[in-house]
Amino acid sequence: MATEHDRDAIDPYTATETLREALTAAGIVLPSLGTDGASPYLDLVTLGNIRADVALKLADTLRRGCA
């Protein structure tokens, strides 16, 4: 688990691209994935809206990875 200090050191653009690469490797595309420019000091990553079938595939992938 990341500490408060660790979270401050993470670049949201790097986090977004790392997540995009991992999702792509799993065959998952989040079309609205990006950084939240409206709140630059919060370092937010926006996942956006996805179709129900993509949500189920993401959930399945996460479950298999946690098993």
CHARMM internal coordinates of N, CA and C (Angstrom, degrees):
IC EDIT
DIST 1 N 1 CA 1.4443
DIST 1 CA 1 C 1.5263
ANGL 1 N 1 CA 1 C 108.85
DIST 1 C 2 N 1.3146
ANGL 1 CA 1 C 2 N 117.01
DIHE 1 N 1 CA 1 C 2 N 136.17
DIST 2 N 2 CA 1.4620
ANGL 1 C 2 N 2 CA 121.11
DIHE 1 CA 1 C 2 N 2 CA -178.15
DIST 2 CA 2 C 1.5222
ANGL 2 N 2 CA 2 C 110.73
DIHE 1 C 2 N 2 CA 2 C -75.26
DIST 2 C 3 N 1.3189
ANGL 2 CA 2 C 3 N 114.56
DIHE 2 N 2 CA 2 C 3 N 139.83
DIST 3 N 3 CA 1.4588
ANGL 2 C 3 N 3 CA 119.48
DIHE 2 CA 2 C 3 N 3 CA 175.07
DIST 3 CA 3 C 1.5169
ANGL 3 N 3 CA 3 C 108.50
DIHE 2 C 3 N 3 CA 3 C -84.36
DIST 3 C 4 N 1.3186
ANGL 3 CA 3 C 4 N 116.46
DIHE 3 N 3 CA 3 C 4 N 171.15
DIST 4 N 4 CA 1.4692
ANGL 3 C 4 N 4 CA 121.17
DIHE 3 CA 3 C 4 N 4 CA 178.35
DIST 4 CA 4 C 1.5298
ANGL 4 N 4 CA 4 C 109.84
DIHE 3 C 4 N 4 CA 4 C -57.61
DIST 4 C 5 N 1.3304
ANGL 4 CA 4 C 5 N 117.55
DIHE 4 N 4 CA 4 C 5 N -42.54
DIST 5 N 5 CA 1.4600
ANGL 4 C 5 N 5 CA 121.45
DIHE 4 CA 4 C 5 N 5 CA 179.40
DIST 5 CA 5 C 1.5224
ANGL 5 N 5 CA 5 C 111.04
DIHE 4 C 5 N 5 CA 5 C -63.93
DIST 5 C 6 N 1.3358
ANGL 5 CA 5 C 6 N 117.40
DIHE 5 N 5 CA 5 C 6 N -41.97
DIST 6 N 6 CA 1.4560
ANGL 5 C 6 N 6 CA 121.27
DIHE 5 CA 5 C 6 N 6 CA 178.87
DIST 6 CA 6 C 1.5259
ANGL 6 N 6 CA 6 C 111.39
DIHE 5 C 6 N 6 CA 6 C -61.95
DIST 6 C 7 N 1.3136
ANGL 6 CA 6 C 7 N 116.41
DIHE 6 N 6 CA 6 C 7 N -41.84
DIST 7 N 7 CA 1.4707
ANGL 6 C 7 N 7 CA 120.77
DIHE 6 CA 6 C 7 N 7 CA -179.66
DIST 7 CA 7 C 1.5230
ANGL 7 N 7 CA 7 C 110.80
DIHE 6 C 7 N 7 CA 7 C -62.81
DIST 7 C 8 N 1.3203
ANGL 7 CA 7 C 8 N 117.26
DIHE 7 N 7 CA 7 C 8 N -36.65
DIST 8 N 8 CA 1.4623
ANGL 7 C 8 N 8 CA 120.70
DIHE 7 CA 7 C 8 N 8 CA -179.79
DIST 8 CA 8 C 1.5249
ANGL 8 N 8 CA 8 C 111.97
DIHE 7 C 8 N 8 CA 8 C -67.38
DIST 8 C 9 N 1.3199
ANGL 8 CA 8 C 9 N 117.56
DIHE 8 N 8 CA 8 C 9 N -24.93
DIST 9 N 9 CA 1.4585
ANGL 8 C 9 N 9 CA 121.86
DIHE 8 CA 8 C 9 N 9 CA -176.24
DIST 9 CA 9 C 1.5298
ANGL 9 N 9 CA 9 C 113.06
DIHE 8 C 9 N 9 CA 9 C -88.38
DIST 9 C 10 N 1.3232
ANGL 9 CA 9 C 10 N 118.48
DIHE 9 N 9 CA 9 C 10 N -4.88
DIST 10 N 10 CA 1.4607
ANGL 9 C 10 N 10 CA 121.68
DIHE 9 CA 9 C 10 N 10 CA -176.13
DIST 10 CA 10 C 1.5212
ANGL 10 N 10 CA 10 C 110.67
DIHE 9 C 10 N 10 CA 10 C -90.66
DIST 10 C 11 N 1.3112
ANGL 10 CA 10 C 11 N 115.55
DIHE 10 N 10 CA 10 C 11 N 123.65
DIST 11 N 11 CA 1.4594
ANGL 10 C 11 N 11 CA 122.07
DIHE 10 CA 10 C 11 N 11 CA 177.72
DIST 11 CA 11 C 1.5300
ANGL 11 N 11 CA 11 C 108.93
DIHE 10 C 11 N 11 CA 11 C -78.74
DIST 11 C 12 N 1.3325
ANGL 11 CA 11 C 12 N 118.73
DIHE 11 N 11 CA 11 C 12 N 125.24
DIST 12 N 12 CA 1.4669
ANGL 11 C 12 N 12 CA 119.83
DIHE 11 CA 11 C 12 N 12 CA -177.09
DIST 12 CA 12 C 1.5283
ANGL 12 N 12 CA 12 C 113.12
DIHE 11 C 12 N 12 CA 12 C -64.36
DIST 12 C 13 N 1.3213
ANGL 12 CA 12 C 13 N 117.81
DIHE 12 N 12 CA 12 C 13 N -29.09
DIST 13 N 13 CA 1.4643
ANGL 12 C 13 N 13 CA 120.34
DIHE 12 CA 12 C 13 N 13 CA 178.84
DIST 13 CA 13 C 1.5300
ANGL 13 N 13 CA 13 C 110.42
DIHE 12 C 13 N 13 CA 13 C -70.03
DIST 13 C 14 N 1.3265
ANGL 13 CA 13 C 14 N 116.30
DIHE 13 N 13 CA 13 C 14 N -41.00
DIST 14 N 14 CA 1.4585
ANGL 13 C 14 N 14 CA 120.58
DIHE 13 CA 13 C 14 N 14 CA 176.37
DIST 14 CA 14 C 1.5227
ANGL 14 N 14 CA 14 C 110.38
DIHE 13 C 14 N 14 CA 14 C -65.17
DIST 14 C 15 N 1.3229
ANGL 14 CA 14 C 15 N 116.32
DIHE 14 N 14 CA 14 C 15 N -42.63
DIST 15 N 15 CA 1.4670
ANGL 14 C 15 N 15 CA 120.74
DIHE 14 CA 14 C 15 N 15 CA 178.87
DIST 15 CA 15 C 1.5257
ANGL 15 N 15 CA 15 C 110.66
DIHE 14 C 15 N 15 CA 15 C -61.27
DIST 15 C 16 N 1.3206
ANGL 15 CA 15 C 16 N 116.52
DIHE 15 N 15 CA 15 C 16 N -41.51
DIST 16 N 16 CA 1.4627
ANGL 15 C 16 N 16 CA 121.07
DIHE 15 CA 15 C 16 N 16 CA 179.85
DIST 16 CA 16 C 1.5218
ANGL 16 N 16 CA 16 C 111.08
DIHE 15 C 16 N 16 CA 16 C -62.96
DIST 16 C 17 N 1.3223
ANGL 16 CA 16 C 17 N 117.14
DIHE 16 N 16 CA 16 C 17 N -46.92
DIST 17 N 17 CA 1.4638
ANGL 16 C 17 N 17 CA 120.38
DIHE 16 CA 16 C 17 N 17 CA -178.58
DIST 17 CA 17 C 1.5215
ANGL 17 N 17 CA 17 C 111.51
DIHE 16 C 17 N 17 CA 17 C -68.85
DIST 17 C 18 N 1.3278
ANGL 17 CA 17 C 18 N 117.79
DIHE 17 N 17 CA 17 C 18 N -35.55
DIST 18 N 18 CA 1.4575
ANGL 17 C 18 N 18 CA 121.11
DIHE 17 CA 17 C 18 N 18 CA 176.80
DIST 18 CA 18 C 1.5243
ANGL 18 N 18 CA 18 C 110.23
DIHE 17 C 18 N 18 CA 18 C -64.38
DIST 18 C 19 N 1.3275
ANGL 18 CA 18 C 19 N 116.51
DIHE 18 N 18 CA 18 C 19 N -43.43
DIST 19 N 19 CA 1.4598
ANGL 18 C 19 N 19 CA 121.03
DIHE 18 CA 18 C 19 N 19 CA 177.21
DIST 19 CA 19 C 1.5200
ANGL 19 N 19 CA 19 C 110.73
DIHE 18 C 19 N 19 CA 19 C -64.59
DIST 19 C 20 N 1.3328
ANGL 19 CA 19 C 20 N 117.56
DIHE 19 N 19 CA 19 C 20 N -42.72
DIST 20 N 20 CA 1.4676
ANGL 19 C 20 N 20 CA 121.27
DIHE 19 CA 19 C 20 N 20 CA 179.89
DIST 20 CA 20 C 1.5349
ANGL 20 N 20 CA 20 C 110.49
DIHE 19 C 20 N 20 CA 20 C -59.97
DIST 20 C 21 N 1.3312
ANGL 20 CA 20 C 21 N 116.69
DIHE 20 N 20 CA 20 C 21 N -42.99
DIST 21 N 21 CA 1.4689
ANGL 20 C 21 N 21 CA 120.80
DIHE 20 CA 20 C 21 N 21 CA 179.16
DIST 21 CA 21 C 1.5264
ANGL 21 N 21 CA 21 C 111.35
DIHE 20 C 21 N 21 CA 21 C -63.56
DIST 21 C 22 N 1.3294
ANGL 21 CA 21 C 22 N 116.98
DIHE 21 N 21 CA 21 C 22 N -43.00
DIST 22 N 22 CA 1.4635
ANGL 21 C 22 N 22 CA 120.88
DIHE 21 CA 21 C 22 N 22 CA 179.95
DIST 22 CA 22 C 1.5232
ANGL 22 N 22 CA 22 C 110.95
DIHE 21 C 22 N 22 CA 22 C -65.63
DIST 22 C 23 N 1.3130
ANGL 22 CA 22 C 23 N 116.65
DIHE 22 N 22 CA 22 C 23 N -42.51
DIST 23 N 23 CA 1.4666
ANGL 22 C 23 N 23 CA 120.59
DIHE 22 CA 22 C 23 N 23 CA 178.51
DIST 23 CA 23 C 1.5216
ANGL 23 N 23 CA 23 C 111.03
DIHE 22 C 23 N 23 CA 23 C -64.81
DIST 23 C 24 N 1.3206
ANGL 23 CA 23 C 24 N 116.49
DIHE 23 N 23 CA 23 C 24 N -41.63
DIST 24 N 24 CA 1.4631
ANGL 23 C 24 N 24 CA 120.44
DIHE 23 CA 23 C 24 N 24 CA 178.82
DIST 24 CA 24 C 1.5197
ANGL 24 N 24 CA 24 C 110.74
DIHE 23 C 24 N 24 CA 24 C -61.70
DIST 24 C 25 N 1.3320
ANGL 24 CA 24 C 25 N 116.87
DIHE 24 N 24 CA 24 C 25 N -41.17
DIST 25 N 25 CA 1.4668
ANGL 24 C 25 N 25 CA 120.79
DIHE 24 CA 24 C 25 N 25 CA 178.03
DIST 25 CA 25 C 1.5201
ANGL 25 N 25 CA 25 C 111.45
DIHE 24 C 25 N 25 CA 25 C -62.09
DIST 25 C 26 N 1.3364
ANGL 25 CA 25 C 26 N 116.50
DIHE 25 N 25 CA 25 C 26 N -28.34
DIST 26 N 26 CA 1.4626
ANGL 25 C 26 N 26 CA 121.49
DIHE 25 CA 25 C 26 N 26 CA 178.82
DIST 26 CA 26 C 1.5251
ANGL 26 N 26 CA 26 C 111.57
DIHE 25 C 26 N 26 CA 26 C -90.43
DIST 26 C 27 N 1.3273
ANGL 26 CA 26 C 27 N 117.26
DIHE 26 N 26 CA 26 C 27 N 1.75
DIST 27 N 27 CA 1.4612
ANGL 26 C 27 N 27 CA 120.89
DIHE 26 CA 26 C 27 N 27 CA 179.61
DIST 27 CA 27 C 1.5175
ANGL 27 N 27 CA 27 C 113.47
DIHE 26 C 27 N 27 CA 27 C 78.23
DIST 27 C 28 N 1.3286
ANGL 27 CA 27 C 28 N 116.74
DIHE 27 N 27 CA 27 C 28 N 25.56
DIST 28 N 28 CA 1.4630
ANGL 27 C 28 N 28 CA 121.70
DIHE 27 CA 27 C 28 N 28 CA -177.17
DIST 28 CA 28 C 1.5212
ANGL 28 N 28 CA 28 C 109.06
DIHE 27 C 28 N 28 CA 28 C -117.76
DIST 28 C 29 N 1.3299
ANGL 28 CA 28 C 29 N 115.95
DIHE 28 N 28 CA 28 C 29 N 131.88
DIST 29 N 29 CA 1.4583
ANGL 28 C 29 N 29 CA 121.22
DIHE 28 CA 28 C 29 N 29 CA 177.77
DIST 29 CA 29 C 1.5215
ANGL 29 N 29 CA 29 C 108.65
DIHE 28 C 29 N 29 CA 29 C -121.20
DIST 29 C 30 N 1.3300
ANGL 29 CA 29 C 30 N 115.78
DIHE 29 N 29 CA 29 C 30 N 124.36
DIST 30 N 30 CA 1.4614
ANGL 29 C 30 N 30 CA 121.42
DIHE 29 CA 29 C 30 N 30 CA 172.46
DIST 30 CA 30 C 1.5269
ANGL 30 N 30 CA 30 C 106.18
DIHE 29 C 30 N 30 CA 30 C -106.18
DIST 30 C 31 N 1.3373
ANGL 30 CA 30 C 31 N 117.63
DIHE 30 N 30 CA 30 C 31 N 100.42
DIST 31 N 31 CA 1.4633
ANGL 30 C 31 N 31 CA 121.10
DIHE 30 CA 30 C 31 N 31 CA -173.19
DIST 31 CA 31 C 1.5262
ANGL 31 N 31 CA 31 C 114.57
DIHE 30 C 31 N 31 CA 31 C -58.93
DIST 31 C 32 N 1.3186
ANGL 31 CA 31 C 32 N 117.45
DIHE 31 N 31 CA 31 C 32 N -29.58
DIST 32 N 32 CA 1.4643
ANGL 31 C 32 N 32 CA 120.44
DIHE 31 CA 31 C 32 N 32 CA -176.25
DIST 32 CA 32 C 1.5231
ANGL 32 N 32 CA 32 C 112.93
DIHE 31 C 32 N 32 CA 32 C -97.49
DIST 32 C 33 N 1.3270
ANGL 32 CA 32 C 33 N 117.88
DIHE 32 N 32 CA 32 C 33 N 9.38
DIST 33 N 33 CA 1.4558
ANGL 32 C 33 N 33 CA 120.99
DIHE 32 CA 32 C 33 N 33 CA -178.82
DIST 33 CA 33 C 1.5269
ANGL 33 N 33 CA 33 C 109.85
DIHE 32 C 33 N 33 CA 33 C -61.92
DIST 33 C 34 N 1.3220
ANGL 33 CA 33 C 34 N 115.72
DIHE 33 N 33 CA 33 C 34 N 128.25
DIST 34 N 34 CA 1.4556
ANGL 33 C 34 N 34 CA 120.16
DIHE 33 CA 33 C 34 N 34 CA 179.65
DIST 34 CA 34 C 1.5156
ANGL 34 N 34 CA 34 C 110.51
DIHE 33 C 34 N 34 CA 34 C -175.54
DIST 34 C 35 N 1.3141
ANGL 34 CA 34 C 35 N 116.01
DIHE 34 N 34 CA 34 C 35 N -174.61
DIST 35 N 35 CA 1.4547
ANGL 34 C 35 N 35 CA 120.39
DIHE 34 CA 34 C 35 N 35 CA 176.32
DIST 35 CA 35 C 1.5175
ANGL 35 N 35 CA 35 C 109.26
DIHE 34 C 35 N 35 CA 35 C -95.91
DIST 35 C 36 N 1.3189
ANGL 35 CA 35 C 36 N 116.40
DIHE 35 N 35 CA 35 C 36 N 155.07
DIST 36 N 36 CA 1.4624
ANGL 35 C 36 N 36 CA 122.19
DIHE 35 CA 35 C 36 N 36 CA -178.84
DIST 36 CA 36 C 1.5256
ANGL 36 N 36 CA 36 C 108.45
DIHE 35 C 36 N 36 CA 36 C -94.21
DIST 36 C 37 N 1.3193
ANGL 36 CA 36 C 37 N 116.00
DIHE 36 N 36 CA 36 C 37 N 97.91
DIST 37 N 37 CA 1.4636
ANGL 36 C 37 N 37 CA 121.31
DIHE 36 CA 36 C 37 N 37 CA -179.26
DIST 37 CA 37 C 1.5141
ANGL 37 N 37 CA 37 C 113.96
DIHE 36 C 37 N 37 CA 37 C -70.37
DIST 37 C 38 N 1.3357
ANGL 37 CA 37 C 38 N 117.61
DIHE 37 N 37 CA 37 C 38 N -16.43
DIST 38 N 38 CA 1.4614
ANGL 37 C 38 N 38 CA 121.07
DIHE 37 CA 37 C 38 N 38 CA -178.51
DIST 38 CA 38 C 1.5244
ANGL 38 N 38 CA 38 C 112.49
DIHE 37 C 38 N 38 CA 38 C -74.38
DIST 38 C 39 N 1.3225
ANGL 38 CA 38 C 39 N 116.77
DIHE 38 N 38 CA 38 C 39 N -18.60
DIST 39 N 39 CA 1.4673
ANGL 38 C 39 N 39 CA 120.07
DIHE 38 CA 38 C 39 N 39 CA -179.41
DIST 39 CA 39 C 1.5348
ANGL 39 N 39 CA 39 C 109.53
DIHE 38 C 39 N 39 CA 39 C -136.29
DIST 39 C 40 N 1.3381
ANGL 39 CA 39 C 40 N 116.39
DIHE 39 N 39 CA 39 C 40 N 68.43
DIST 40 N 40 CA 1.4670
ANGL 39 C 40 N 40 CA 120.50
DIHE 39 CA 39 C 40 N 40 CA -172.89
DIST 40 CA 40 C 1.5260
ANGL 40 N 40 CA 40 C 114.75
DIHE 39 C 40 N 40 CA 40 C -62.05
DIST 40 C 41 N 1.3117
ANGL 40 CA 40 C 41 N 118.28
DIHE 40 N 40 CA 40 C 41 N -26.51
DIST 41 N 41 CA 1.4699
ANGL 40 C 41 N 41 CA 120.02
DIHE 40 CA 40 C 41 N 41 CA -177.45
DIST 41 CA 41 C 1.5238
ANGL 41 N 41 CA 41 C 112.65
DIHE 40 C 41 N 41 CA 41 C -81.66
DIST 41 C 42 N 1.3315
ANGL 41 CA 41 C 42 N 117.57
DIHE 41 N 41 CA 41 C 42 N -8.83
DIST 42 N 42 CA 1.4587
ANGL 41 C 42 N 42 CA 121.10
DIHE 41 CA 41 C 42 N 42 CA 179.31
DIST 42 CA 42 C 1.5208
ANGL 42 N 42 CA 42 C 112.19
DIHE 41 C 42 N 42 CA 42 C -94.84
DIST 42 C 43 N 1.3485
ANGL 42 CA 42 C 43 N 117.54
DIHE 42 N 42 CA 42 C 43 N -11.24
DIST 43 N 43 CA 1.4679
ANGL 42 C 43 N 43 CA 122.39
DIHE 42 CA 42 C 43 N 43 CA -179.82
DIST 43 CA 43 C 1.5227
ANGL 43 N 43 CA 43 C 112.36
DIHE 42 C 43 N 43 CA 43 C 53.52
DIST 43 C 44 N 1.3385
ANGL 43 CA 43 C 44 N 116.21
DIHE 43 N 43 CA 43 C 44 N 48.02
DIST 44 N 44 CA 1.4572
ANGL 43 C 44 N 44 CA 121.14
DIHE 43 CA 43 C 44 N 44 CA -177.77
DIST 44 CA 44 C 1.5229
ANGL 44 N 44 CA 44 C 112.29
DIHE 43 C 44 N 44 CA 44 C -85.78
DIST 44 C 45 N 1.3211
ANGL 44 CA 44 C 45 N 115.42
DIHE 44 N 44 CA 44 C 45 N 142.55
DIST 45 N 45 CA 1.4591
ANGL 44 C 45 N 45 CA 122.86
DIHE 44 CA 44 C 45 N 45 CA 172.12
DIST 45 CA 45 C 1.5200
ANGL 45 N 45 CA 45 C 106.60
DIHE 44 C 45 N 45 CA 45 C -108.59
DIST 45 C 46 N 1.3272
ANGL 45 CA 45 C 46 N 116.62
DIHE 45 N 45 CA 45 C 46 N 127.00
DIST 46 N 46 CA 1.4577
ANGL 45 C 46 N 46 CA 122.12
DIHE 45 CA 45 C 46 N 46 CA -179.70
DIST 46 CA 46 C 1.5194
ANGL 46 N 46 CA 46 C 109.31
DIHE 45 C 46 N 46 CA 46 C -94.42
DIST 46 C 47 N 1.3311
ANGL 46 CA 46 C 47 N 115.69
DIHE 46 N 46 CA 46 C 47 N 123.40
DIST 47 N 47 CA 1.4563
ANGL 46 C 47 N 47 CA 120.13
DIHE 46 CA 46 C 47 N 47 CA 178.55
DIST 47 CA 47 C 1.5234
ANGL 47 N 47 CA 47 C 111.34
DIHE 46 C 47 N 47 CA 47 C -86.84
DIST 47 C 48 N 1.3207
ANGL 47 CA 47 C 48 N 117.48
DIHE 47 N 47 CA 47 C 48 N -30.27
DIST 48 N 48 CA 1.4523
ANGL 47 C 48 N 48 CA 122.03
DIHE 47 CA 47 C 48 N 48 CA 175.76
DIST 48 CA 48 C 1.5149
ANGL 48 N 48 CA 48 C 114.35
DIHE 47 C 48 N 48 CA 48 C 77.92
DIST 48 C 49 N 1.3070
ANGL 48 CA 48 C 49 N 114.93
DIHE 48 N 48 CA 48 C 49 N -171.03
DIST 49 N 49 CA 1.4648
ANGL 48 C 49 N 49 CA 122.43
DIHE 48 CA 48 C 49 N 49 CA -179.63
DIST 49 CA 49 C 1.5258
ANGL 49 N 49 CA 49 C 109.81
DIHE 48 C 49 N 49 CA 49 C -90.23
DIST 49 C 50 N 1.3468
ANGL 49 CA 49 C 50 N 115.21
DIHE 49 N 49 CA 49 C 50 N 144.40
DIST 50 N 50 CA 1.4614
ANGL 49 C 50 N 50 CA 120.58
DIHE 49 CA 49 C 50 N 50 CA 177.10
DIST 50 CA 50 C 1.5246
ANGL 50 N 50 CA 50 C 109.49
DIHE 49 C 50 N 50 CA 50 C -138.86
DIST 50 C 51 N 1.3321
ANGL 50 CA 50 C 51 N 115.29
DIHE 50 N 50 CA 50 C 51 N 157.94
DIST 51 N 51 CA 1.4592
ANGL 50 C 51 N 51 CA 120.18
DIHE 50 CA 50 C 51 N 51 CA 176.85
DIST 51 CA 51 C 1.5148
ANGL 51 N 51 CA 51 C 109.47
DIHE 50 C 51 N 51 CA 51 C -68.71
DIST 51 C 52 N 1.3192
ANGL 51 CA 51 C 52 N 116.10
DIHE 51 N 51 CA 51 C 52 N 157.92
DIST 52 N 52 CA 1.4658
ANGL 51 C 52 N 52 CA 121.86
DIHE 51 CA 51 C 52 N 52 CA -179.03
DIST 52 CA 52 C 1.5213
ANGL 52 N 52 CA 52 C 111.96
DIHE 51 C 52 N 52 CA 52 C -60.28
DIST 52 C 53 N 1.3364
ANGL 52 CA 52 C 53 N 118.11
DIHE 52 N 52 CA 52 C 53 N -38.54
DIST 53 N 53 CA 1.4636
ANGL 52 C 53 N 53 CA 120.03
DIHE 52 CA 52 C 53 N 53 CA -179.84
DIST 53 CA 53 C 1.5315
ANGL 53 N 53 CA 53 C 111.81
DIHE 52 C 53 N 53 CA 53 C -66.08
DIST 53 C 54 N 1.3252
ANGL 53 CA 53 C 54 N 116.80
DIHE 53 N 53 CA 53 C 54 N -33.87
DIST 54 N 54 CA 1.4623
ANGL 53 C 54 N 54 CA 120.75
DIHE 53 CA 53 C 54 N 54 CA 177.60
DIST 54 CA 54 C 1.5301
ANGL 54 N 54 CA 54 C 109.52
DIHE 53 C 54 N 54 CA 54 C -70.45
DIST 54 C 55 N 1.3292
ANGL 54 CA 54 C 55 N 117.13
DIHE 54 N 54 CA 54 C 55 N -39.09
DIST 55 N 55 CA 1.4719
ANGL 54 C 55 N 55 CA 120.96
DIHE 54 CA 54 C 55 N 55 CA 177.57
DIST 55 CA 55 C 1.5284
ANGL 55 N 55 CA 55 C 110.38
DIHE 54 C 55 N 55 CA 55 C -60.96
DIST 55 C 56 N 1.3211
ANGL 55 CA 55 C 56 N 116.99
DIHE 55 N 55 CA 55 C 56 N -42.11
DIST 56 N 56 CA 1.4665
ANGL 55 C 56 N 56 CA 120.52
DIHE 55 CA 55 C 56 N 56 CA 178.81
DIST 56 CA 56 C 1.5252
ANGL 56 N 56 CA 56 C 111.58
DIHE 55 C 56 N 56 CA 56 C -66.72
DIST 56 C 57 N 1.3341
ANGL 56 CA 56 C 57 N 117.01
DIHE 56 N 56 CA 56 C 57 N -39.23
DIST 57 N 57 CA 1.4613
ANGL 56 C 57 N 57 CA 120.24
DIHE 56 CA 56 C 57 N 57 CA 178.06
DIST 57 CA 57 C 1.5290
ANGL 57 N 57 CA 57 C 110.01
DIHE 56 C 57 N 57 CA 57 C -65.72
DIST 57 C 58 N 1.3141
ANGL 57 CA 57 C 58 N 117.29
DIHE 57 N 57 CA 57 C 58 N -39.72
DIST 58 N 58 CA 1.4664
ANGL 57 C 58 N 58 CA 121.35
DIHE 57 CA 57 C 58 N 58 CA 178.32
DIST 58 CA 58 C 1.5279
ANGL 58 N 58 CA 58 C 109.73
DIHE 57 C 58 N 58 CA 58 C -64.03
DIST 58 C 59 N 1.3240
ANGL 58 CA 58 C 59 N 117.35
DIHE 58 N 58 CA 58 C 59 N -44.73
DIST 59 N 59 CA 1.4598
ANGL 58 C 59 N 59 CA 121.18
DIHE 58 CA 58 C 59 N 59 CA 179.16
DIST 59 CA 59 C 1.5277
ANGL 59 N 59 CA 59 C 110.88
DIHE 58 C 59 N 59 CA 59 C -62.18
DIST 59 C 60 N 1.3165
ANGL 59 CA 59 C 60 N 117.17
DIHE 59 N 59 CA 59 C 60 N -42.32
DIST 60 N 60 CA 1.4570
ANGL 59 C 60 N 60 CA 121.60
DIHE 59 CA 59 C 60 N 60 CA 179.41
DIST 60 CA 60 C 1.5340
ANGL 60 N 60 CA 60 C 110.78
DIHE 59 C 60 N 60 CA 60 C -63.76
DIST 60 C 61 N 1.3050
ANGL 60 CA 60 C 61 N 116.20
DIHE 60 N 60 CA 60 C 61 N -43.27
DIST 61 N 61 CA 1.4674
ANGL 60 C 61 N 61 CA 121.29
DIHE 60 CA 60 C 61 N 61 CA 179.25
DIST 61 CA 61 C 1.5198
ANGL 61 N 61 CA 61 C 110.87
DIHE 60 C 61 N 61 CA 61 C -62.85
DIST 61 C 62 N 1.3158
ANGL 61 CA 61 C 62 N 116.97
DIHE 61 N 61 CA 61 C 62 N -42.77
DIST 62 N 62 CA 1.4636
ANGL 61 C 62 N 62 CA 120.80
DIHE 61 CA 61 C 62 N 62 CA 178.15
DIST 62 CA 62 C 1.5235
ANGL 62 N 62 CA 62 C 111.34
DIHE 61 C 62 N 62 CA 62 C -64.67
DIST 62 C 63 N 1.3128
ANGL 62 CA 62 C 63 N 117.34
DIHE 62 N 62 CA 62 C 63 N -42.30
DIST 63 N 63 CA 1.4652
ANGL 62 C 63 N 63 CA 120.81
DIHE 62 CA 62 C 63 N 63 CA 178.95
DIST 63 CA 63 C 1.5244
ANGL 63 N 63 CA 63 C 111.21
DIHE 62 C 63 N 63 CA 63 C -61.82
DIST 63 C 64 N 1.3131
ANGL 63 CA 63 C 64 N 116.91
DIHE 63 N 63 CA 63 C 64 N -43.33
DIST 64 N 64 CA 1.4637
ANGL 63 C 64 N 64 CA 120.10
DIHE 63 CA 63 C 64 N 64 CA 179.76
DIST 64 CA 64 C 1.5241
ANGL 64 N 64 CA 64 C 110.57
DIHE 63 C 64 N 64 CA 64 C -65.68
DIST 64 C 65 N 1.3213
ANGL 64 CA 64 C 65 N 116.46
DIHE 64 N 64 CA 64 C 65 N -35.60
DIST 65 N 65 CA 1.4570
ANGL 64 C 65 N 65 CA 120.38
DIHE 64 CA 64 C 65 N 65 CA 179.44
DIST 65 CA 65 C 1.5051
ANGL 65 N 65 CA 65 C 113.12
DIHE 64 C 65 N 65 CA 65 C -72.80
DIST 65 C 66 N 1.3150
ANGL 65 CA 65 C 66 N 117.56
DIHE 65 N 65 CA 65 C 66 N -24.05
DIST 66 N 66 CA 1.4691
ANGL 65 C 66 N 66 CA 122.15
DIHE 65 CA 65 C 66 N 66 CA -179.21
DIST 66 CA 66 C 1.5146
ANGL 66 N 66 CA 66 C 111.78
DIHE 65 C 66 N 66 CA 66 C -91.87
DIST 66 C 67 N 1.3147
ANGL 66 CA 66 C 67 N 117.71
DIHE 66 N 66 CA 66 C 67 N -9.96
DIST 67 N 67 CA 1.4702
ANGL 66 C 67 N 67 CA 120.78
DIHE 66 CA 66 C 67 N 67 CA -176.69
DIST 67 CA 67 C 1.5118
ANGL 67 N 67 CA 67 C 111.85
DIHE 66 C 67 N 67 CA 67 C -75.54
END
COOR INIT
IC SEED 1 N 1 CA 1 C
IC BUILD
